[in-house]
Structure formats: structure tokens, C-alpha cells
Amino acid sequence: MQNNTGFEIDNSGIDPQTNFSANAEFADILAANMQRRSFLKGTLGTAVATVFGGSLIGCNSSSSPAPVALPAAVQPPPAPVLMGFNAIATNRLDTITVPDGYTARTFLPMGTPLTGNYPAYREGGTNTGAEMEQQVGAHHDGMHFFPLDARTTGNNSNEGLLVFNHEYCEPATLHQNGPTGLPRPADEVRKEIAVHGVTVAHVKKDANGQFQLVQGSPLNRRITGATPMDISGPARGHAKMVTKYSTDGTRTRGTLNNCGNGYTPWGTYLTAEENWAGYFANTDAAQPREHKRYGVATKTSRYGWETADSGADQYQRFNASSIATDADRDYRNEPNTFGWIVEIDPFNPDSVPQKRTALGRFGHEGVVFAPVVEGQPVVFYSGDDSTFEYIYKYVSKAPYYKATAGGHLLNDGTLYVAKFNADGSGEWLALDYNSETFRAKALAANVEFSSQADVLINTRLAADVAGATKMDRPEWGAVHPQSGEVYFTLTNNTARTAAQLDAANPRANNATGHIIRWRERSAAAAFDWDIFMLAGDVGTATPGTDLKLTADNHLASPDGLAFDKNGLLWIQTDMSGTQQGSGPYGNNQMVVADAKTRKLKRFLVGPIDCEVTGISWTPDMKTMFVNIQHPGDRSTVTKLTSTWPANDSTSRPRSATVIVTKNDGGVIGS
């Protein structure tokens, strides 16, 4: 994530390293595990071959029955040849590049009005904060397409709700003349708060088969950094959730730094609060652990919202310092109401978003569910996107039943954190206040928790105590729709030094990242893992495999990750700084992989200075939605590095969704 505010602020809250525990790092066990390939040879390969059809395993066997010939009139259409497109080359163009035979169209850029009562986006940054609250927000990120019949058949590919996150903003180009210095003007702050959050957009194909926004639909909705929300789960009502706004600790306002996403089996949207800590400032000499362990800024916050020249606590709530509080303004606990997964019902515009505290408080990159099984608990995974942080798993206490499933399944369950062992096995360590094992570890570490709510408010500290494996910035996860294997991107970690590695570990100063995967054992607390891919330049090889990156697929800093229903794995990159601005990788991109064979091809390259992130499909797999975040993020009012999506000489860059279709109307990825 980049930050281009245009004025001097404290950047300590932007993805700070706050994990200085002695827990093992993933790099320390990677080399040892490369010798253990039974995961691939004996589990995943067989599982994938099986689920895609037993005939693939024994198709040449003489005992296989001969196929029955169908009359020509009833022959099924030929299956699409997946990954049949030609890989595209890297580039540094200020546009979207897709393979021959595909078309990319810009859709719903920042500032698009959702109702007929507000003016459209005005070039030059002159829209007000009130207007922005009714317009599509900035920095599009995680996304999901809900068919309009999502809660019945789920087959509608012509109309639905496109729901997507807005991670952060660029004040340098958001405002007419860039940001005003400190203290911040109230309407600039209102506008910046408004561009954060989530958009719910009712979209429908027109007579030409093109998706359009249904202007004025009652389903269109903006959820911002100021939207009232409920706190649910174990931390609801806890003393550390009490603020002036909610004296009983049951409510809060807004969701911030919404990065990755998820969607539930019962048809709701989950948005993840990632690097939220830097939005707050606590200048106290000694911060409480629930601030310090997360990197709450010690000087001015990321955007200086707490300095807004207005007495409204809507802005002053971002000052969490104890010395700034009095009887009428006490927001020392405001940061504790952030760092959660937020559940939103996109089909009910009057519903109140729910912060689900049973799922843990950290820098959530996203959330991905394992396939649900009737009568079994729901299971999902989430990564903590910060240097040396952890991967988590949640298992509901109550079982899933389709007829009664709902958000209550996210209010009561067990949160686990992952420990990756050197032999390729893994353990899920329960963060459970009632567990004698966990409490003994806390006692040994001289750490005290008062309740499960306290454990969850301090999830990172609890994971430190449990002995989890420190990872290289865990970001998006994806679960194979047939085999159930779980994949996670580990974007990079340049903070790792050679002193932290043994002689067999080749990934010191891990600037390019990798992807890990695992298969759960039948026991809920154990798994087997291996490395799917080491990212890097042409020639980078993944030990123990046949994968060696080529000009068709080399990449760095994998971030966004998703499986489509056909089992193709889509990998999106988030390079920044010099890695994006120069070197062999070009602009950020998206590649697609066959999980079984590790065949990879580059499918999309984004415009200058962007991140490629967020992905979803219509049920028929003939339309893909991809988000382009912060094009031209090094731009200033007077110097634009990108003018996408307008692509003229003067228009300011705007984040937007891109709709990708195949010219022959075929399946995406074929």
C-alpha cells in the first residue's frame, strides 16, 4: 500500500513491523520442508485428478468402458480449453492489456454517483464530502458479484450486486489543490472518510449485453468510515470497547482500510479491515498493548484527521491519547473497535453492518471459507498482512445447516493460529482463554488475559504467546473448489536478514514473495503443507518441483488470490516502489495457474503505478470483474504519472473496476 498525502505526517502506522516475538519465522523452516514432497505426490495430485474425473487417471486402461456415442443432435458442447489463451508480455503502458480475443472495459470509477440526487464526479477534485458519501469510493479492492438470485438458484449472470472495498485514498489528487496542511479542514477530512469503506452497486446488462449501473436502485449503497455499526461476538460490551459514542461498548462508526474480502455461504459480504492502526494517533508516552502491538501512530495519524478544524467528535475520535480526553470526549478505546471482519447484508440496504469479534482483531487481508458441509462447522482462514505476522483459522461452534445458516455462526467459535513445522506438517494452535494449554503458555510468557474477549482484542499478542510461525506478510487466501486445498500469498519480507536464516534457506531479503498451500488432516488441528511457487524473475525455480518462471509468467509480490469454479488459480500482484517503477516486471499484473501442473500464464497487465486486486465472476464464467487500485499513485496535482482511465493529458487518475469478456462469448480463462 502506498501513501501520497502531500503533507508531512507520521508514517509509522502504515504496515509497521510490530511483531518482535521470538517465534519461529517461516523462512527458517522452508528449506527443510523442500525435501518433503509427499504432499504433492500423494495427496493433492491424486485429489485434483480424482475430482476432475476418474477417467483422467486411467484413460488408457483396457478395462475402461468405451464411451457411448451420442446422436449428433444431442452432442454436448465441447468443454472450453482452459488456459488456451496466449500469454501476454510485461509492459509499462498506461492502459489495461489482456490477451488477444479478450476485451477489457472500465466500469464504476471513483466518483460515480449511486443516486440521481447528487452530481456526477467532477474532474479536478471539486466534489464535496457530502457528495462523495453518495458516490463510488476510492482505491477499489476486494470484490464479489452476488447474482440477484444469490439466495435461491444463484444462476443469474445478467443482473446482480457488485460489492467492493475501498482501501484508502490519495489526498494529493483527491482534492482540488491537494491536501491542506495541518490542522486539516473539516470537509477535506469528511471527503477522505467518505471514500473509504464499501460500495454496493446494483448492476444489470443492457440490450447490448453490457453491464450498467442501475441508477437510483434502492439496493445501491455506500458504507463509509462513518457508517454506524454494531459490535457482535465475545468483545461486545467489553470495557475496552467503550467510547463516548457507545458507552456500553456495543457500537462504533465506520470501517477503514478495507482490503481483501470474503462472502458467506448464506449470501452476505465480508470486508476486512487491514492496516487500520495508522488512522489513529496516541501520543502517550506508554501506549496500551492493544494500541502498541498494532502500530497505532505515536505522532500525527496517517491523514491527520484528528486535527480537523471542527469540534465534531466525528474527527476528534481519531485521537486515542489519554491526555486528549475529558468527560465529553473519550476515545481512548476507539482503535479497539477496528481491526475486525465486518459482515454486510448487501440485499438489505437498511441492515446494520456487524463487526464479528470472534474472528479476531488484526490486519485482516481477507477471509476465505472452506467448502461447507451440512451438519459440520463452518471453517475459514484469514491472513494478517504485516511483516512477520500470522495466518489464522476460525471454526464455528455450531454446525452449518443451509436452512438456518446466518451470522450467528461467526459469533461463537474457536480461533486458531498456524504453526508450520520443518517436516512439512502443521498445527493449529487454539487461542482459547478456557484452554489449559493456552493459559499455561500465557503464564510462562508473563502475559495475562482476563477473558476470551481480551484474547480477541489482543489477537496478535495471543498468537505470540501460542507460539505461531512468523510469516512473510500473509495476504489473500483461496480454497480449491474441488480438492479443498488452501493457498495463501506471502507477498514479501525485505526485513528478513541473513542472520535469521540457515545455510539451506535461499530467501533472505525476500523481496518477491511466494505462495504456500496446505491440506487439512482429518484432525481439526493438523495439516500438511508445501510451497506452491517462489515468485521472482525469469529463471526462478521452486525447489522440488518442475516450476521455473519464464517471460510468460515471471512476477513479484503476489497479493490477490482466487480460484474460479473451474479450478484455475488467479494471482494478482502488488509491487511498489522501485520494484514497480523499474526492473523486469513491468506494471502490476495478473497471472493464472493450473494448481495441479503449475502451468502459469500472464493474463492481464494494469496501467502505470496501479495495483491489480479484487476479482469475481458471473455464474456462467463469461464475465470477469477485476479492480484497478491507485493508478498513478505517485501523482501530484501538477504532475500526473497516469491519467487512466480517461487516458488523456489532463484527467486525474481514478481507481475503477474493469469488466473482462471474451470476444466470442466464451468462458474466461479459455
N, C-alpha and C positions, 0 to 999 in steps of 0.2 A: 504494500500500500504506500502511495506517495503522499506527500503533504506540500502544498504550494499555497501558503496562506497570504503571502505578500507582506507580512509584518513579523517582527521578531517575537517568537513565543518559545515556551519551553517544550521541547520535543521528547522529553523523557517518557511520556506516556504512550508513544507510538511503538507498539510491538517491543517493549523493553524486555531485556533479559531479567527476570526476577526469580528464576529457579537456581539457587546456589546450593541445593542439597547435594549430598554425596551419592545419590542414587546412580546406578549404572547407566551409561549412555548407550544408545542403540549402536553407535559406531563400534563400541568395544566388543560387541558380540556378533557383528555382521560377518567378519572374516571366518570365524569358527563355524558359523552356520552354513557357509557356502559349500562345505563338504557334504552336507546332508541333503540329498536331493530326493529322498523317498516321497516327500510331499508331492512333488511333481509327477514322479513316475508311478506312484501307487495310489494317488487319491484324485488330484484334480484332473489329470489327463483322462483317467477312466470315467470319472463322473461326467465330464463335459461330453465325452464321446457317447456315453450312455444316454444323456438327456437329449442329445441331438439325433438320437435314433440308433438302436442296436445294430441296424444293417450297416452302419458305418464301420463297426468293429469287425464284422465277419462277412463283408460284402462279397468276398471271393470264395467263401466256403462252399464246397459242393453240396453241403447239407441245407443251404439256404433255399427256400422255396422260390420258384420262378415268379417274377411279377405278373400280375393279372393285367392283360391288355384291356384298356377301356375303349369303347367306341369313340371315334374322333369327335363326335358332337358333345361328349361329356368329359373330355380330357381336361384335367385341372390346368390352370395357367402355370407356366414354368416358374419355379421359385426364383426370386431375384438372386443374382450372383453377388454376394456380399463382398465389399471391398473391391469391386470391379472397376472403380474409377482410377484414373491416372493421378498419381501423387503430384502435388504442386510444389514448386520451388520456394525457398525462403525469399523474402523481398522486404524493401523498406518503402513501399508505396503508401500513399495516404488514402487508402480505399480498402474494400473487402475483396479478397481473392479467394475463389472457390474453383474446383476442378471444371474442366470442360464438360458441358452437359448439365451444369447446375447454374442457378441464378440466386443472387442474394439481394434482398430488398430491405431498406431501412424502415423501421416501424417504431412508433411511440418514443420519440426522442424526449429528452428532458424538457419540461415546459409545456408539453401537450396538454391542453385543457381537458378535464374529465367531465365537465358540465357545460351547458350553454350560457351560464351566468357569469363567466369570468373571461377576460380577454385571452387570446392565444399568446404563446410565447412571443416576446418582443426582442428582436435582435439588439444587442448592446447591453443586456443585463439590467433593464429598467423595470422588470416586473417587481411588484411589492411582495412582502412576506405574506399578506393575506391572499394574494393571487396564487402564490406558489403552493399554498395549502390545498388548493383545488387543482393542481397541475401535477403531471408526472414528475417524480423527483429526479435526483441526480445520481450518477455513478451506479447504474444498473448492475445487479449481481445475481445471486441465486434466483431461480425461477421455476415455476411449474405451470403447465397447461391443464386446467380442470375442464373436461368436456361438460357441457351444460347438463348432461345426464349422468354425471360422475357418480351419483349416489343410487343409480339404478343399473342400467346396462353399461354405461361408460364407453359407448361406441361412437359418440358424435364427434366427427372430425371437422365439422363445418362451423361450430359455434361453441364458445366456452368462455372461461375466465382465465386470463393470463395474469398470474400473480408473481410479482418480482420485487426483490430487495433494492434498496438504495443505501450503499455503504457509507459514503462520506461526500465531501464536496470540495471544490476548488474556489475559495473566495477570490482568488486573483482574476478569475474570469466570470464568476457568478454575478458580481456587482458591476454597475456601470463604469466606475472608475477604480475597480479593485477594492479591497477592504480598507476601511478607515482604521487608523491606529487605535491603540488603547486610550481610554475606555471605548468599547465598541458601541456604535449606535444601535438602539433597540430594534429598529426594523431590519437592519442587516442581520442581526442575530436571529430574529424571527424567521427570516427567509432561509437562513442556513439550517435552522432546526427543521423547517418545513421540508427541505429537500431530502432529509433523511427518512428512513422508515421503509414503507412497503406501498406498492400500488396494486390495486385490484382493478383490472380492466376487462370489461365485457367486450369480447371481440367476435366478429361474425364474418363469414365470407360473403362478398358481394356477388353480383350477377356474373362477374368475370372470374370468379373463383379466388379473389384476393381478400385476405383478411383486412377488415377495417374496424376501428373503434366504434362501438355503439354509443354515440354521443348522447349524454343525458340519461343513460341507463341507470336505474336505481341501484344496480349492482356495482357500478363504478365507485371506487372508494380510495381515499388516501389515509394511510395510517402514518403518523409522523413522530418526531421526537417529543411531541406534546400531547399525544392522544392518551386519554385516561385508560388505565389497565388495571386488572386485578392480579394480585399475588396469590397463587394457589400452591398447594402441597405443603410439605413439612415446615418451610420457613414462613408461612403465612402467620402473621401476628407475632413473630419473634421480636424481641426488644431491639435487635439490630436492624430491623426493617422499619422502625418507627421514624417518621419525619413530621414536620409541621403540616404537610399536605395530608398525611394519613397517620393520625395519632394512635391508631390501633394496628398499624403495620400491615394492612391488608390491600393497599392500593398504591399505585405510583403513576407517573406520567411519562409516556414515550418509550420508544425503543430506538437504539442508536448503533451505528456501525454494523448494520445488517449485512452480513457477508453471505455465507452459504445458507442453504435452506433444506427443507425436507417436506414430506407430505405423509399424512397418516393413512392407514388402511380404512379409516372411516370418513375420509374426504375433507380433511382440514389441512391448513398450511402451517408449516413451522418455519419461523425465521430465527436466525442465530445471531446473537449479539457477540461480536468478535472483539476487536480492540477498543472497547468502550472506556477503559480506565482513563485514557488521556483527555477525555472530555471534562474531567473534574480536576479541581485543584484542592490540595490540602497542604497548607504551608506550615503546619505544626512541626515542631522540632522532632517529635516522635509520632509517626502515623500508627494507627492500629493495624494489626496484621491483615485485616480484611481490606485495607487500602494498600499497604506496602507490598504485599505478596503479589498484587495485581498491577502495580505500576501507576497508581494514581499520581498525577503530576505534583511536584513539590513547589513549583513556582506558578506561572500562569498556565492555564489549561491550553489544550491544543488550539482552540479558536478564540480563547479569551471571552467566552460567553458570560462568565460570571462578572465581568466588568461592565456589562451593558448599562448605558446611562438611563436607567429606569429603576424605580423601586420595586418593580414586579418580581415576586419570588420565582416566576417562570424562568428568569435568567439567573438570579442570585442563587438558586438551588444548586448550581454547578460549583459553588464554593463550599467544600465539605470541611473547612477548617473549623476547629472548635472555637478559636478566637474570634471568628466572624459571626458567631451565633448569639442569639439572645432569646427572650421568651417568645418573640414574634417571628423569629426566623432561625429555625434549627434544622439544618440539612446535613448534619454530620454523617447520617446514615444513607444519604441519597445514593452514593455509589453502590451500596449493597443491594439496591433494587435493580441493578443492571448486571449483565453477565449471564443471563438466563436464555433458555429456549422459550420463545413466545408462540403460543398456538392461536391461530386466527381462523375463524369460520368465514370463508370467502363468499358463501351463499347467503349469509345473513348480515347485511350492512349495519344492523343495529347491535350486533353482538360485541361484547367487550373482550378484547384480547386478554389471554391468560398467560402469565409468566409461570412456567411449570418448574418449581424449585426442586422437585425430586430428581430432576435430571442433572443437577449440579451447576455450580457457578464458576465459569472460567471464560476464556476467549473462544467461544464456540465457533468453529468454522462452518459447521453444518450438522446435519443429522440424517442418518440413513437407516431404514428399517430392514431387518431380515424378513424373508417371506413369512407371512403369518400362517399359523396352523390353528384350525378350530379347536378350542379346548386347551390350547397351550398359551403361556405368557407371550406378550409382545416383547421383542428384543430390538434394540437399536444401538448405533455406535456414533460417537462424536469425537472430533479431534480438537485439541487446544492449540490454536495457531499462534504459538510464540516459541522463541528459542528454548530448547531443552525441556519442552512441556510434554504432555502425555496424551494417550488415547484411552477413551472411556467406553463402557458398555452399560446399558441400562436394561434390566429385566423386570417387567411388571409383576406385582404380587398376584393380581387377579388374572385369570386366563382370558384369552380373546374369544369372543363369540360375535359373529358378524351382526346378529340381530340386536345386540345391546352395546356394542363397542362404542367408546367415546373417550373424551378427555380424561375421565376418571382413571383410566389405565396409566396415565402419566403422572398421577399424584401419589402413588404408593408403589414402591418397588425397591430394588437393590441397585445401587450404582457401584460399578466395578472399575478398576483401572488396570491397564495391561502391564505385565512383566514379560519381556521377551528373553528366553533363556538361550545360552550359547549352543545347545544341541538342537535347536530348531523347534523346541516345544515352547509353550507359553502358558501363563497362568493369569486368571482374572482375580484380582485382589479386591475383596469387598470393602467398601468404605461405609461400614455399618457400625454405628455407635453401640449397638447391642451385641456386637461380635466380641467375644473374649480375646480373639487373636488380634483384632484391630486395636482394642483398648490396651492390650499389653504392649503393642508396638508404640502407641502414643505415649504410654508411661515411660518406656525405655528412651524415647526421644525427648522426654521432658516437655511434652505438648499436652495441653488439657483441652478437651471439648466438653461442653455442658449438655449437649443433646444432639440428635440427628440433624436438627435444623442448623446448629452451629457447625457441624461437619460439612453440610452442604454450602453454607455461606462461605466457608473456608475450604472449598474443594481442593484447590491446589495444595494447600498445606496438608490436608488429609492424604492426598496422593503421595506427597513427600514421605509422610510417616509410614505409609503402607509399603514403600519400597518399590515403586513403579519404575519403569525404564524411561530415562530421559530421551526424547526423540528429536528429530531434526525438523521442527515446525510441522506438526501433523495438521493437514488441511482437509480436503474433501475425502469422503469415503464413497464406495459403491459396492453393491452386493450383486453378484452374478445372478440373473433371474432364474437360471435353471439349476446350477450346481450349488449355489448358496455361499461360495467363497467370498470373502470380504477383502476389498482392495482399498488402500489408503495412500494418498500422495504425501510425501515428506519433501516439502518444497526446496529447502536448502538449509544450511547452517554454517556460515562462514566463521562463526565464533569458535568452532572446534579447532583445537590446536594439535600439533603433532605430539605434544606431551601427553595428550589424552588417549593416544592410540597405541596399539601394539604393532609389531612389525608386519603382521599379515593384513592390516587394515589399510586399504588403498584410498580411503575417502577423507583424508584430512582436508580442512578448509572446503567443506562440501558446498561449493557454490552452485552446483547444478541439480542436486536433489536426486530422489529415487522414488520408487513405488514398492510398497510392501503388500503382501497378501497373506491371509491365513484361512484355515478351515477349522471350524469348531469341532471338538470331540463331542461324544455323546454326553460326557460330563459337562455341566454348565460352566465350570471354572477352568477348563483346559482347552488348548488349541495347538495346532501345528502351523508353522509359518515358514515363508521363504521370501526372497527378493524377486519380484517380477521383472523389474527393469532398473538399471542405473542410467540416469539421464546424463547427457553430455554431448560433446562434439562428434563429428563423423569418426568412426572407429572405436568409440566407447563400447566395451563389451561387458556383459553381465556374466560374471564367473559361474561356471557350472551349467551354462546354457549355450545355445547356438546364436543368441541375440548379439548382434554387433550393429550399432547405429550407422546409417548411411545418409547420403544427401537427401533422400526421400523422407527421412523421419527424425533426424537429429533435433534435439530440443533441450531446453534448460528450464529449471524451476517449474516443474509440473504442479498444478494447483487444482483447478476444477476437474471433476471426475464423475462420470456417469455411465452406466450400462443402458443400452436401449433394449427393447424387448426381444431383439434378435440375438442378443449376447455380444454385441460389439461394444468395446470399451472406448469411450471418448475422453481424451486427455487434453486439458487446456492449460496454457502456460501464463505465468505472471512474473516475467523478468522485469527488473527495474534498474535504474542507474546505468552504469556503463555496460552492463550485460545486455541491456535492451538497446542502448544508443549506439553501440559499436560491436564488433566481433562477428562471429559466424552465424548467428541465429536469426538475424533479421528482426522483424516485428514479432510481437507475441502471436501465438498460433494455436491451432487445434489439430491433433493427430488422432487417428482411430486405430485401434489394435484388436487383433483376434487373440483372446485370452488363452486359447489352447495352443496356438502355434507361435505366438509372439510376433506375428507379422504386423508391422506398423506402416501407416501411410499418412502423410500430411494432407489434411483436407481443407483447411482454412487458414488464411493469414489476415490479421487485422490491420487497421490504419496505424499511423505513427503515434508512438507513446501510449498506446492503449493497453489494457488487459483484456484478454478473451476469457469470459467467465459466464457461468449460468447456461443451462441447456435444458430443453424439453422438446417433446414431440406430440403431434396429434396421434390419436389411437391407430390410425391407418399407416403411420410411419411415413407419410408423404409430405409432411411439413415439419421442419425443424426450426425452433426458436433458439437463438444464441444472443447473449448480451455482450456489448462492447462498452467497457468501462474506461473512463478518464482518457479519451483520445486527447493528444496534445497536452498532457498533464504538466509539461514544463512551460506552458504558455503564460504570458502576461497580457495585460490589456494592450500593450504596444507591440508585443512580439508573439505571434501565434506560430507554434510549431506544427499545428494541424488545423485544418478547417473542416474536418469530417464531422457530420455527414453532408453538409452543404457543398463542400469541396469547391468553394470559390476563394477569392483572395482576401476576404474581409470577415466572413462569418466566424463567430467563436465556436470552438469545438463543443459538442454535446454528446453525452452518453446516450445510447439508443439500443433497442432490440433490433436484431437482423432476422428476417424470415428467409430460410433457405429451402428451395424446392428443386426438384429435378425436372428438367425441361420436357421430358417425355411422360411426366406424371408418375414416375416410379418411386420406389422405396428409397428413403435417404440412406446412403451408405452403399448402395448397389452400383 
